[in-house]
Amino acid sequence: MGQSTHQIATDIARTREDLKSNIEELETRVKDATDWRGQFRRHPGAMMAIAAVGGALLSALIGKR
């Protein structure tokens, strides 16, 4: 075997820290992407257009009954 037990343990610990960091970054990105208030602050015009189109579609679907 080329690696000692200590080297393997060190590699495992480093990999765990890297994974933890990546997961935390992913959680932050998902929270930012799904925060509708934040999206509205960054893109108010697009959010208003989406709301208008969604309202029109909903009205068209409900109005046909």
PQR file of N, CA, C, O and H, with PARSE charges and radii, in Angstrom:
ATOM      1  N   MET A   1       0.841  -1.169   0.000 -0.4000 1.5000
ATOM      2  CA  MET A   1       0.000   0.000   0.000 -0.0000 2.0000
ATOM      3  C   MET A   1       0.889   1.236   0.000  0.5500 1.7000
ATOM      4  O   MET A   1       1.891   1.297   0.712 -0.5500 1.4000
ATOM      5  N   GLY A   2       0.503   2.229  -0.817 -0.4000 1.5000
ATOM      6  CA  GLY A   2       1.297   3.430  -0.972 -0.0000 2.0000
ATOM      7  C   GLY A   2       1.040   4.470   0.106  0.5500 1.7000
ATOM      8  O   GLY A   2       1.907   5.297   0.389 -0.5500 1.4000
ATOM      9  H   GLY A   2      -0.311   2.180  -1.396  0.4000 1.0000
ATOM     10  N   GLN A   3      -0.137   4.439   0.706 -0.4000 1.5000
ATOM     11  CA  GLN A   3      -0.489   5.451   1.687 -0.0000 2.0000
ATOM     12  C   GLN A   3      -0.578   4.850   3.084  0.5500 1.7000
ATOM     13  O   GLN A   3      -0.961   3.695   3.267 -0.5500 1.4000
ATOM     14  H   GLN A   3      -0.841   3.767   0.476  0.4000 1.0000
ATOM     15  N   SER A   4      -0.214   5.665   4.049 -0.4000 1.5000
ATOM     16  CA  SER A   4      -0.348   5.206   5.431 -0.0000 2.0000
ATOM     17  C   SER A   4      -1.775   5.476   5.905  0.5500 1.7000
ATOM     18  O   SER A   4      -2.534   6.191   5.250 -0.5500 1.4000
ATOM     19  H   SER A   4       0.097   6.603   3.900  0.4000 1.0000
ATOM     20  N   THR A   5      -2.118   4.910   7.021 -0.4000 1.5000
ATOM     21  CA  THR A   5      -3.442   5.100   7.602 -0.0000 2.0000
ATOM     22  C   THR A   5      -3.692   6.569   7.898  0.5500 1.7000
ATOM     23  O   THR A   5      -4.799   7.071   7.701 -0.5500 1.4000
ATOM     24  H   THR A   5      -1.501   4.330   7.553  0.4000 1.0000
ATOM     25  N   HIS A   6      -2.665   7.253   8.369 -0.4000 1.5000
ATOM     26  CA  HIS A   6      -2.802   8.676   8.682 -0.0000 2.0000
ATOM     27  C   HIS A   6      -3.091   9.493   7.425  0.5500 1.7000
ATOM     28  O   HIS A   6      -3.921  10.402   7.461 -0.5500 1.4000
ATOM     29  H   HIS A   6      -1.766   6.845   8.528  0.4000 1.0000
ATOM     30  N   GLN A   7      -2.429   9.188   6.330 -0.4000 1.5000
ATOM     31  CA  GLN A   7      -2.661   9.911   5.081 -0.0000 2.0000
ATOM     32  C   GLN A   7      -4.082   9.686   4.569  0.5500 1.7000
ATOM     33  O   GLN A   7      -4.729  10.615   4.085 -0.5500 1.4000
ATOM     34  H   GLN A   7      -1.755   8.450   6.301  0.4000 1.0000
ATOM     35  N   ILE A   8      -4.553   8.470   4.678 -0.4000 1.5000
ATOM     36  CA  ILE A   8      -5.920   8.152   4.239 -0.0000 2.0000
ATOM     37  C   ILE A   8      -6.924   8.904   5.088  0.5500 1.7000
ATOM     38  O   ILE A   8      -7.879   9.477   4.563 -0.5500 1.4000
ATOM     39  H   ILE A   8      -4.028   7.716   5.071  0.4000 1.0000
ATOM     40  N   ALA A   9      -6.714   8.908   6.406 -0.4000 1.5000
ATOM     41  CA  ALA A   9      -7.615   9.630   7.306 -0.0000 2.0000
ATOM     42  C   ALA A   9      -7.616  11.125   7.005  0.5500 1.7000
ATOM     43  O   ALA A   9      -8.664  11.769   7.048 -0.5500 1.4000
ATOM     44  H   ALA A   9      -5.937   8.443   6.832  0.4000 1.0000
ATOM     45  N   THR A  10      -6.450  11.671   6.702 -0.4000 1.5000
ATOM     46  CA  THR A  10      -6.346  13.088   6.353 -0.0000 2.0000
ATOM     47  C   THR A  10      -7.095  13.384   5.059  0.5500 1.7000
ATOM     48  O   THR A  10      -7.789  14.396   4.961 -0.5500 1.4000
ATOM     49  H   THR A  10      -5.599  11.147   6.667  0.4000 1.0000
ATOM     50  N   ASP A  11      -6.960  12.511   4.073 -0.4000 1.5000
ATOM     51  CA  ASP A  11      -7.677  12.682   2.805 -0.0000 2.0000
ATOM     52  C   ASP A  11      -9.189  12.615   3.013  0.5500 1.7000
ATOM     53  O   ASP A  11      -9.931  13.392   2.411 -0.5500 1.4000
ATOM     54  H   ASP A  11      -6.396  11.689   4.153  0.4000 1.0000
ATOM     55  N   ILE A  12      -9.644  11.706   3.847 -0.4000 1.5000
ATOM     56  CA  ILE A  12     -11.078  11.580   4.130 -0.0000 2.0000
ATOM     57  C   ILE A  12     -11.583  12.836   4.820  0.5500 1.7000
ATOM     58  O   ILE A  12     -12.650  13.341   4.470 -0.5500 1.4000
ATOM     59  H   ILE A  12      -9.041  11.075   4.336  0.4000 1.0000
ATOM     60  N   ALA A  13     -10.847  13.345   5.784 -0.4000 1.5000
ATOM     61  CA  ALA A  13     -11.252  14.558   6.501 -0.0000 2.0000
ATOM     62  C   ALA A  13     -11.318  15.752   5.549  0.5500 1.7000
ATOM     63  O   ALA A  13     -12.248  16.555   5.625 -0.5500 1.4000
ATOM     64  H   ALA A  13      -9.981  12.935   6.069  0.4000 1.0000
ATOM     65  N   ARG A  14     -10.334  15.872   4.653 -0.4000 1.5000
ATOM     66  CA  ARG A  14     -10.320  16.965   3.685 -0.0000 2.0000
ATOM     67  C   ARG A  14     -11.520  16.854   2.742  0.5500 1.7000
ATOM     68  O   ARG A  14     -12.166  17.853   2.425 -0.5500 1.4000
ATOM     69  H   ARG A  14      -9.579  15.220   4.591  0.4000 1.0000
ATOM     70  N   THR A  15     -11.806  15.648   2.307 -0.4000 1.5000
ATOM     71  CA  THR A  15     -12.945  15.435   1.412 -0.0000 2.0000
ATOM     72  C   THR A  15     -14.256  15.783   2.103  0.5500 1.7000
ATOM     73  O   THR A  15     -15.144  16.371   1.487 -0.5500 1.4000
ATOM     74  H   THR A  15     -11.282  14.836   2.565  0.4000 1.0000
ATOM     75  N   ARG A  16     -14.383  15.426   3.374 -0.4000 1.5000
ATOM     76  CA  ARG A  16     -15.598  15.771   4.132 -0.0000 2.0000
ATOM     77  C   ARG A  16     -15.771  17.278   4.222  0.5500 1.7000
ATOM     78  O   ARG A  16     -16.879  17.788   4.054 -0.5500 1.4000
ATOM     79  H   ARG A  16     -13.661  14.948   3.875  0.4000 1.0000
ATOM     80  N   GLU A  17     -14.692  17.990   4.484 -0.4000 1.5000
ATOM     81  CA  GLU A  17     -14.768  19.451   4.578 -0.0000 2.0000
ATOM     82  C   GLU A  17     -15.150  20.067   3.232  0.5500 1.7000
ATOM     83  O   GLU A  17     -15.945  21.005   3.176 -0.5500 1.4000
ATOM     84  H   GLU A  17     -13.792  17.576   4.620  0.4000 1.0000
ATOM     85  N   ASP A  18     -14.586  19.540   2.161 -0.4000 1.5000
ATOM     86  CA  ASP A  18     -14.932  20.030   0.829 -0.0000 2.0000
ATOM     87  C   ASP A  18     -16.410  19.793   0.529  0.5500 1.7000
ATOM     88  O   ASP A  18     -17.090  20.675   0.006 -0.5500 1.4000
ATOM     89  H   ASP A  18     -13.941  18.778   2.207  0.4000 1.0000
ATOM     90  N   LEU A  19     -16.902  18.604   0.860 -0.4000 1.5000
ATOM     91  CA  LEU A  19     -18.311  18.288   0.634 -0.0000 2.0000
ATOM     92  C   LEU A  19     -19.221  19.185   1.465  0.5500 1.7000
ATOM     93  O   LEU A  19     -20.248  19.662   0.984 -0.5500 1.4000
ATOM     94  H   LEU A  19     -16.349  17.888   1.284  0.4000 1.0000
ATOM     95  N   LYS A  20     -18.833  19.407   2.712 -0.4000 1.5000
ATOM     96  CA  LYS A  20     -19.630  20.274   3.587 -0.0000 2.0000
ATOM     97  C   LYS A  20     -19.708  21.681   3.006  0.5500 1.7000
ATOM     98  O   LYS A  20     -20.776  22.292   2.990 -0.5500 1.4000
ATOM     99  H   LYS A  20     -17.998  19.020   3.103  0.4000 1.0000
ATOM    100  N   SER A  21     -18.593  22.186   2.537 -0.4000 1.5000
ATOM    101  CA  SER A  21     -18.551  23.519   1.935 -0.0000 2.0000
ATOM    102  C   SER A  21     -19.417  23.577   0.682  0.5500 1.7000
ATOM    103  O   SER A  21     -20.156  24.540   0.482 -0.5500 1.4000
ATOM    104  H   SER A  21     -17.725  21.690   2.550  0.4000 1.0000
ATOM    105  N   ASN A  22     -19.330  22.559  -0.154 -0.4000 1.5000
ATOM    106  CA  ASN A  22     -20.130  22.521  -1.380 -0.0000 2.0000
ATOM    107  C   ASN A  22     -21.619  22.448  -1.087  0.5500 1.7000
ATOM    108  O   ASN A  22     -22.415  23.101  -1.761 -0.5500 1.4000
ATOM    109  H   ASN A  22     -18.730  21.776   0.009  0.4000 1.0000
ATOM    110  N   ILE A  23     -22.003  21.670  -0.100 -0.4000 1.5000
ATOM    111  CA  ILE A  23     -23.415  21.539   0.267 -0.0000 2.0000
ATOM    112  C   ILE A  23     -23.941  22.855   0.819  0.5500 1.7000
ATOM    113  O   ILE A  23     -25.061  23.255   0.498 -0.5500 1.4000
ATOM    114  H   ILE A  23     -21.356  21.139   0.449  0.4000 1.0000
ATOM    115  N   GLU A  24     -23.152  23.534   1.644 -0.4000 1.5000
ATOM    116  CA  GLU A  24     -23.582  24.823   2.181 -0.0000 2.0000
ATOM    117  C   GLU A  24     -23.763  25.851   1.067  0.5500 1.7000
ATOM    118  O   GLU A  24     -24.715  26.630   1.086 -0.5500 1.4000
ATOM    119  H   GLU A  24     -22.243  23.209   1.904  0.4000 1.0000
ATOM    120  N   GLU A  25     -22.851  25.851   0.100 -0.4000 1.5000
ATOM    121  CA  GLU A  25     -22.980  26.775  -1.029 -0.0000 2.0000
ATOM    122  C   GLU A  25     -24.218  26.439  -1.858  0.5500 1.7000
ATOM    123  O   GLU A  25     -24.930  27.341  -2.300 -0.5500 1.4000
ATOM    124  H   GLU A  25     -22.077  25.218   0.085  0.4000 1.0000
ATOM    125  N   LEU A  26     -24.475  25.168  -2.069 -0.4000 1.5000
ATOM    126  CA  LEU A  26     -25.651  24.748  -2.821 -0.0000 2.0000
ATOM    127  C   LEU A  26     -26.930  25.158  -2.103  0.5500 1.7000
ATOM    128  O   LEU A  26     -27.867  25.640  -2.740 -0.5500 1.4000
ATOM    129  H   LEU A  26     -23.897  24.435  -1.710  0.4000 1.0000
ATOM    130  N   GLU A  27     -26.982  24.972  -0.783 -0.4000 1.5000
ATOM    131  CA  GLU A  27     -28.147  25.381  -0.009 -0.0000 2.0000
ATOM    132  C   GLU A  27     -28.399  26.885  -0.147  0.5500 1.7000
ATOM    133  O   GLU A  27     -29.540  27.320  -0.298 -0.5500 1.4000
ATOM    134  H   GLU A  27     -26.221  24.580  -0.266  0.4000 1.0000
ATOM    135  N   THR A  28     -27.335  27.662  -0.094 -0.4000 1.5000
ATOM    136  CA  THR A  28     -27.464  29.118  -0.233 -0.0000 2.0000
ATOM    137  C   THR A  28     -28.004  29.484  -1.603  0.5500 1.7000
ATOM    138  O   THR A  28     -28.877  30.344  -1.720 -0.5500 1.4000
ATOM    139  H   THR A  28     -26.408  27.309   0.028  0.4000 1.0000
ATOM    140  N   ARG A  29     -27.490  28.837  -2.640 -0.4000 1.5000
ATOM    141  CA  ARG A  29     -27.962  29.132  -4.000 -0.0000 2.0000
ATOM    142  C   ARG A  29     -29.424  28.746  -4.183  0.5500 1.7000
ATOM    143  O   ARG A  29     -30.185  29.477  -4.817 -0.5500 1.4000
ATOM    144  H   ARG A  29     -26.780  28.138  -2.545  0.4000 1.0000
ATOM    145  N   VAL A  30     -29.818  27.607  -3.634 -0.4000 1.5000
ATOM    146  CA  VAL A  30     -31.216  27.170  -3.761 -0.0000 2.0000
ATOM    147  C   VAL A  30     -32.134  28.135  -3.024  0.5500 1.7000
ATOM    148  O   VAL A  30     -33.191  28.502  -3.537 -0.5500 1.4000
ATOM    149  H   VAL A  30     -29.200  27.013  -3.119  0.4000 1.0000
ATOM    150  N   LYS A  31     -31.735  28.546  -1.822 -0.4000 1.5000
ATOM    151  CA  LYS A  31     -32.554  29.507  -1.065 -0.0000 2.0000
ATOM    152  C   LYS A  31     -32.688  30.820  -1.817  0.5500 1.7000
ATOM    153  O   LYS A  31     -33.772  31.402  -1.855 -0.5500 1.4000
ATOM    154  H   LYS A  31     -30.877  28.247  -1.405  0.4000 1.0000
ATOM    155  N   ASP A  32     -31.597  31.297  -2.420 -0.4000 1.5000
ATOM    156  CA  ASP A  32     -31.649  32.540  -3.181 -0.0000 2.0000
ATOM    157  C   ASP A  32     -32.541  32.398  -4.417  0.5500 1.7000
ATOM    158  O   ASP A  32     -33.299  33.311  -4.745 -0.5500 1.4000
ATOM    159  H   ASP A  32     -30.716  30.825  -2.389  0.4000 1.0000
ATOM    160  N   ALA A  33     -32.453  31.279  -5.084 -0.4000 1.5000
ATOM    161  CA  ALA A  33     -33.221  31.071  -6.313 -0.0000 2.0000
ATOM    162  C   ALA A  33     -34.715  30.918  -6.037  0.5500 1.7000
ATOM    163  O   ALA A  33     -35.534  31.286  -6.878 -0.5500 1.4000
ATOM    164  H   ALA A  33     -31.838  30.537  -4.817  0.4000 1.0000
ATOM    165  N   THR A  34     -35.080  30.382  -4.877 -0.4000 1.5000
ATOM    166  CA  THR A  34     -36.486  30.147  -4.573 -0.0000 2.0000
ATOM    167  C   THR A  34     -37.108  31.233  -3.710  0.5500 1.7000
ATOM    168  O   THR A  34     -38.282  31.135  -3.352 -0.5500 1.4000
ATOM    169  H   THR A  34     -34.415  30.083  -4.194  0.4000 1.0000
ATOM    170  N   ASP A  35     -36.348  32.264  -3.369 -0.4000 1.5000
ATOM    171  CA  ASP A  35     -36.869  33.374  -2.574 -0.0000 2.0000
ATOM    172  C   ASP A  35     -37.578  34.353  -3.500  0.5500 1.7000
ATOM    173  O   ASP A  35     -36.925  35.131  -4.195 -0.5500 1.4000
ATOM    174  H   ASP A  35     -35.395  32.343  -3.660  0.4000 1.0000
ATOM    175  N   TRP A  36     -38.912  34.320  -3.516 -0.4000 1.5000
ATOM    176  CA  TRP A  36     -39.642  35.150  -4.468 -0.0000 2.0000
ATOM    177  C   TRP A  36     -39.498  36.631  -4.154  0.5500 1.7000
ATOM    178  O   TRP A  36     -39.560  37.460  -5.063 -0.5500 1.4000
ATOM    179  H   TRP A  36     -39.442  33.688  -2.952  0.4000 1.0000
ATOM    180  N   ARG A  37     -39.308  36.978  -2.895 -0.4000 1.5000
ATOM    181  CA  ARG A  37     -39.131  38.395  -2.551 -0.0000 2.0000
ATOM    182  C   ARG A  37     -37.804  38.915  -3.110  0.5500 1.7000
ATOM    183  O   ARG A  37     -37.733  40.021  -3.645 -0.5500 1.4000
ATOM    184  H   ARG A  37     -39.257  36.305  -2.157  0.4000 1.0000
ATOM    185  N   GLY A  38     -36.774  38.111  -2.978 -0.4000 1.5000
ATOM    186  CA  GLY A  38     -35.477  38.494  -3.531 -0.0000 2.0000
ATOM    187  C   GLY A  38     -35.524  38.589  -5.049  0.5500 1.7000
ATOM    188  O   GLY A  38     -34.949  39.503  -5.640 -0.5500 1.4000
ATOM    189  H   GLY A  38     -36.831  37.212  -2.543  0.4000 1.0000
ATOM    190  N   GLN A  39     -36.213  37.639  -5.675 -0.4000 1.5000
ATOM    191  CA  GLN A  39     -36.361  37.679  -7.130 -0.0000 2.0000
ATOM    192  C   GLN A  39     -37.108  38.941  -7.559  0.5500 1.7000
ATOM    193  O   GLN A  39     -36.765  39.563  -8.564 -0.5500 1.4000
ATOM    194  H   GLN A  39     -36.680  36.897  -5.195  0.4000 1.0000
ATOM    195  N   PHE A  40     -38.135  39.313  -6.787 -0.4000 1.5000
ATOM    196  CA  PHE A  40     -38.906  40.513  -7.110 -0.0000 2.0000
ATOM    197  C   PHE A  40     -38.045  41.765  -6.986  0.5500 1.7000
ATOM    198  O   PHE A  40     -38.149  42.674  -7.810 -0.5500 1.4000
ATOM    199  H   PHE A  40     -38.415  38.808  -5.970  0.4000 1.0000
ATOM    200  N   ARG A  41     -37.189  41.818  -5.952 -0.4000 1.5000
ATOM    201  CA  ARG A  41     -36.298  42.976  -5.777 -0.0000 2.0000
ATOM    202  C   ARG A  41     -35.305  43.090  -6.942  0.5500 1.7000
ATOM    203  O   ARG A  41     -34.996  44.194  -7.392 -0.5500 1.4000
ATOM    204  H   ARG A  41     -37.104  41.080  -5.282  0.4000 1.0000
ATOM    205  N   ARG A  42     -34.816  41.962  -7.420 -0.4000 1.5000
ATOM    206  CA  ARG A  42     -33.828  41.975  -8.498 -0.0000 2.0000
ATOM    207  C   ARG A  42     -34.467  42.177  -9.877  0.5500 1.7000
ATOM    208  O   ARG A  42     -33.867  42.802 -10.752 -0.5500 1.4000
ATOM    209  H   ARG A  42     -35.068  41.065  -7.055  0.4000 1.0000
ATOM    210  N   HIS A  43     -35.672  41.655 -10.070 -0.4000 1.5000
ATOM    211  CA  HIS A  43     -36.321  41.690 -11.389 -0.0000 2.0000
ATOM    212  C   HIS A  43     -37.796  42.087 -11.251  0.5500 1.7000
ATOM    213  O   HIS A  43     -38.672  41.266 -11.525 -0.5500 1.4000
ATOM    214  H   HIS A  43     -36.159  41.147  -9.360  0.4000 1.0000
ATOM    215  N   PRO A  44     -38.089  43.309 -10.838 -0.5600 1.5000
ATOM    216  CA  PRO A  44     -39.494  43.675 -10.595  0.2800 2.0000
ATOM    217  C   PRO A  44     -40.350  43.638 -11.865  0.5500 1.7000
ATOM    218  O   PRO A  44     -41.501  43.206 -11.821 -0.5500 1.4000
ATOM    219  N   GLY A  45     -39.800  44.084 -12.985 -0.4000 1.5000
ATOM    220  CA  GLY A  45     -40.579  44.084 -14.230 -0.0000 2.0000
ATOM    221  C   GLY A  45     -40.945  42.682 -14.684  0.5500 1.7000
ATOM    222  O   GLY A  45     -42.081  42.427 -15.084 -0.5500 1.4000
ATOM    223  H   GLY A  45     -38.864  44.436 -13.021  0.4000 1.0000
ATOM    224  N   ALA A  46     -39.988  41.783 -14.622 -0.4000 1.5000
ATOM    225  CA  ALA A  46     -40.246  40.403 -15.039 -0.0000 2.0000
ATOM    226  C   ALA A  46     -41.263  39.736 -14.111  0.5500 1.7000
ATOM    227  O   ALA A  46     -42.130  38.989 -14.565 -0.5500 1.4000
ATOM    228  H   ALA A  46     -39.065  41.990 -14.298  0.4000 1.0000
ATOM    229  N   MET A  47     -41.150  40.005 -12.835 -0.4000 1.5000
ATOM    230  CA  MET A  47     -42.090  39.393 -11.889 -0.0000 2.0000
ATOM    231  C   MET A  47     -43.510  39.930 -12.099  0.5500 1.7000
ATOM    232  O   MET A  47     -44.481  39.182 -11.985 -0.5500 1.4000
ATOM    233  H   MET A  47     -40.446  40.612 -12.466  0.4000 1.0000
ATOM    234  N   MET A  48     -43.628  41.216 -12.401 -0.4000 1.5000
ATOM    235  CA  MET A  48     -44.954  41.795 -12.674 -0.0000 2.0000
ATOM    236  C   MET A  48     -45.537  41.187 -13.953  0.5500 1.7000
ATOM    237  O   MET A  48     -46.733  40.901 -14.017 -0.5500 1.4000
ATOM    238  H   MET A  48     -42.840  41.824 -12.493  0.4000 1.0000
ATOM    239  N   ALA A  49     -44.699  40.993 -14.963 -0.4000 1.5000
ATOM    240  CA  ALA A  49     -45.170  40.389 -16.218 -0.0000 2.0000
ATOM    241  C   ALA A  49     -45.619  38.951 -15.983  0.5500 1.7000
ATOM    242  O   ALA A  49     -46.644  38.522 -16.513 -0.5500 1.4000
ATOM    243  H   ALA A  49     -43.728  41.226 -14.911  0.4000 1.0000
ATOM    244  N   ILE A  50     -44.858  38.214 -15.193 -0.4000 1.5000
ATOM    245  CA  ILE A  50     -45.235  36.828 -14.882 -0.0000 2.0000
ATOM    246  C   ILE A  50     -46.559  36.792 -14.132  0.5500 1.7000
ATOM    247  O   ILE A  50     -47.414  35.952 -14.412 -0.5500 1.4000
ATOM    248  H   ILE A  50     -44.025  38.563 -14.762  0.4000 1.0000
ATOM    249  N   ALA A  51     -46.727  37.704 -13.181 -0.4000 1.5000
ATOM    250  CA  ALA A  51     -47.979  37.757 -12.413 -0.0000 2.0000
ATOM    251  C   ALA A  51     -49.155  38.095 -13.327  0.5500 1.7000
ATOM    252  O   ALA A  51     -50.230  37.509 -13.194 -0.5500 1.4000
ATOM    253  H   ALA A  51     -46.032  38.386 -12.954  0.4000 1.0000
ATOM    254  N   ALA A  52     -48.960  39.034 -14.252 -0.4000 1.5000
ATOM    255  CA  ALA A  52     -50.034  39.420 -15.163 -0.0000 2.0000
ATOM    256  C   ALA A  52     -50.418  38.273 -16.088  0.5500 1.7000
ATOM    257  O   ALA A  52     -51.601  37.993 -16.282 -0.5500 1.4000
ATOM    258  H   ALA A  52     -48.087  39.510 -14.359  0.4000 1.0000
ATOM    259  N   VAL A  53     -49.419  37.613 -16.656 -0.4000 1.5000
ATOM    260  CA  VAL A  53     -49.696  36.483 -17.553 -0.0000 2.0000
ATOM    261  C   VAL A  53     -50.359  35.342 -16.776  0.5500 1.7000
ATOM    262  O   VAL A  53     -51.308  34.727 -17.261 -0.5500 1.4000
ATOM    263  H   VAL A  53     -48.458  37.840 -16.499  0.4000 1.0000
ATOM    264  N   GLY A  54     -49.862  35.065 -15.584 -0.4000 1.5000
ATOM    265  CA  GLY A  54     -50.468  34.015 -14.753 -0.0000 2.0000
ATOM    266  C   GLY A  54     -51.909  34.340 -14.401  0.5500 1.7000
ATOM    267  O   GLY A  54     -52.773  33.463 -14.434 -0.5500 1.4000
ATOM    268  H   GLY A  54     -49.091  35.564 -15.190  0.4000 1.0000
ATOM    269  N   GLY A  55     -52.168  35.583 -14.069 -0.4000 1.5000
ATOM    270  CA  GLY A  55     -53.538  35.997 -13.766 -0.0000 2.0000
ATOM    271  C   GLY A  55     -54.454  35.877 -14.966  0.5500 1.7000
ATOM    272  O   GLY A  55     -55.602  35.451 -14.840 -0.5500 1.4000
ATOM    273  H   GLY A  55     -51.466  36.295 -14.042  0.4000 1.0000
ATOM    274  N   ALA A  56     -53.946  36.254 -16.134 -0.4000 1.5000
ATOM    275  CA  ALA A  56     -54.753  36.148 -17.351 -0.0000 2.0000
ATOM    276  C   ALA A  56     -55.069  34.688 -17.676  0.5500 1.7000
ATOM    277  O   ALA A  56     -56.195  34.356 -18.047 -0.5500 1.4000
ATOM    278  H   ALA A  56     -53.013  36.601 -16.236  0.4000 1.0000
ATOM    279  N   LEU A  57     -54.068  33.821 -17.533 -0.4000 1.5000
ATOM    280  CA  LEU A  57     -54.294  32.390 -17.787 -0.0000 2.0000
ATOM    281  C   LEU A  57     -55.299  31.808 -16.802  0.5500 1.7000
ATOM    282  O   LEU A  57     -56.198  31.061 -17.190 -0.5500 1.4000
ATOM    283  H   LEU A  57     -53.154  34.090 -17.231  0.4000 1.0000
ATOM    284  N   LEU A  58     -55.147  32.146 -15.554 -0.4000 1.5000
ATOM    285  CA  LEU A  58     -56.071  31.649 -14.535 -0.0000 2.0000
ATOM    286  C   LEU A  58     -57.484  32.157 -14.800  0.5500 1.7000
ATOM    287  O   LEU A  58     -58.452  31.409 -14.666 -0.5500 1.4000
ATOM    288  H   LEU A  58     -54.417  32.753 -15.239  0.4000 1.0000
ATOM    289  N   SER A  59     -57.600  33.411 -15.172 -0.4000 1.5000
ATOM    290  CA  SER A  59     -58.911  33.990 -15.488 -0.0000 2.0000
ATOM    291  C   SER A  59     -59.536  33.291 -16.695  0.5500 1.7000
ATOM    292  O   SER A  59     -60.737  33.021 -16.705 -0.5500 1.4000
ATOM    293  H   SER A  59     -56.813  34.019 -15.281  0.4000 1.0000
ATOM    294  N   ALA A  60     -58.731  33.001 -17.697 -0.4000 1.5000
ATOM    295  CA  ALA A  60     -59.252  32.324 -18.891 -0.0000 2.0000
ATOM    296  C   ALA A  60     -59.715  30.922 -18.554  0.5500 1.7000
ATOM    297  O   ALA A  60     -60.737  30.470 -19.071 -0.5500 1.4000
ATOM    298  H   ALA A  60     -57.756  33.219 -17.688  0.4000 1.0000
ATOM    299  N   LEU A  61     -58.980  30.221 -17.692 -0.4000 1.5000
ATOM    300  CA  LEU A  61     -59.381  28.856 -17.324 -0.0000 2.0000
ATOM    301  C   LEU A  61     -60.629  28.843 -16.464  0.5500 1.7000
ATOM    302  O   LEU A  61     -61.494  27.988 -16.653 -0.5500 1.4000
ATOM    303  H   LEU A  61     -58.150  30.588 -17.272  0.4000 1.0000
ATOM    304  N   ILE A  62     -60.741  29.750 -15.541 -0.4000 1.5000
ATOM    305  CA  ILE A  62     -61.885  29.783 -14.632 -0.0000 2.0000
ATOM    306  C   ILE A  62     -63.108  30.360 -15.362  0.5500 1.7000
ATOM    307  O   ILE A  62     -64.232  29.928 -15.109 -0.5500 1.4000
ATOM    308  H   ILE A  62     -60.037  30.444 -15.387  0.4000 1.0000
ATOM    309  N   GLY A  63     -62.903  31.319 -16.253 -0.4000 1.5000
ATOM    310  CA  GLY A  63     -64.012  31.967 -16.949 -0.0000 2.0000
ATOM    311  C   GLY A  63     -64.758  31.057 -17.911  0.5500 1.7000
ATOM    312  O   GLY A  63     -65.903  31.345 -18.259 -0.5500 1.4000
ATOM    313  H   GLY A  63     -61.990  31.671 -16.459  0.4000 1.0000
ATOM    314  N   LYS A  64     -64.144  29.971 -18.347 -0.4000 1.5000
ATOM    315  CA  LYS A  64     -64.787  29.074 -19.310 -0.0000 2.0000
ATOM    316  C   LYS A  64     -65.828  28.176 -18.664  0.5500 1.7000
ATOM    317  O   LYS A  64     -66.643  27.576 -19.364 -0.5500 1.4000
ATOM    318  H   LYS A  64     -63.213  29.737 -18.064  0.4000 1.0000
ATOM    319  N   ARG A  65     -65.816  28.078 -17.380 -0.4000 1.5000
ATOM    320  CA  ARG A  65     -66.758  27.155 -16.710 -0.0000 2.0000
ATOM    321  C   ARG A  65     -68.138  27.658 -16.704  0.5500 1.7000
ATOM    322  O   ARG A  65     -69.034  26.997 -16.180 -0.5500 1.4000
ATOM    323  H   ARG A  65     -65.154  28.566 -16.812  0.4000 1.0000
TER
END
